[in-house]
Amino acid sequence: MFGLGVKLPLTEDPSTGYTLVKQVNNLVKQNLKMILLTSPGERIMNPSFGVGLRRYLFEQKKETMAIEIRKRIFDQVRKYMKKIELKGVVIEGFEGELLGTNYIKVTLSYTIPLISPLEEMVIELDRENTDNAF
């Protein structure tokens, strides 16, 4: 059976070599996570790719940071995933009691036109858990 891409993290599959992503919804989710977790400058030959959520964990928190992250997410999705309609981005960890903590939770609401209705993806990062990506 054919796949749309390689599933991350890489795992071996005897029939295809590596486990493959076989559904568009799963590939879109994997690619969105890649955009959110890749730091700008990390991707060779494409230094502007990525939001770099991990870097915000240990920066001095300010209430405008959530606005900055939200704008970066919308810009990156618009640039690298043009077919996705991002409906909403909720960012937690920059207000009230959470302002002094090393915690970020991002909830994305999006649709894949002509393929799926509204979907949601959540990524949570804290100082102990910075690699919950895949």
Secondary structure, 3 states (H helix, E strand, C coil): CCCCEECCCCCEECCCEECEECCHHHHHHHHHHHHHHCCCCCCCCCCCCCCCHHHHHCCCCCCCHHHHHHHHHHHHHHHHCCCCEEEEEEEECCCHHHHHCCEEEEEEEEEECCCEEEEEEEEEEECCCCCCCC
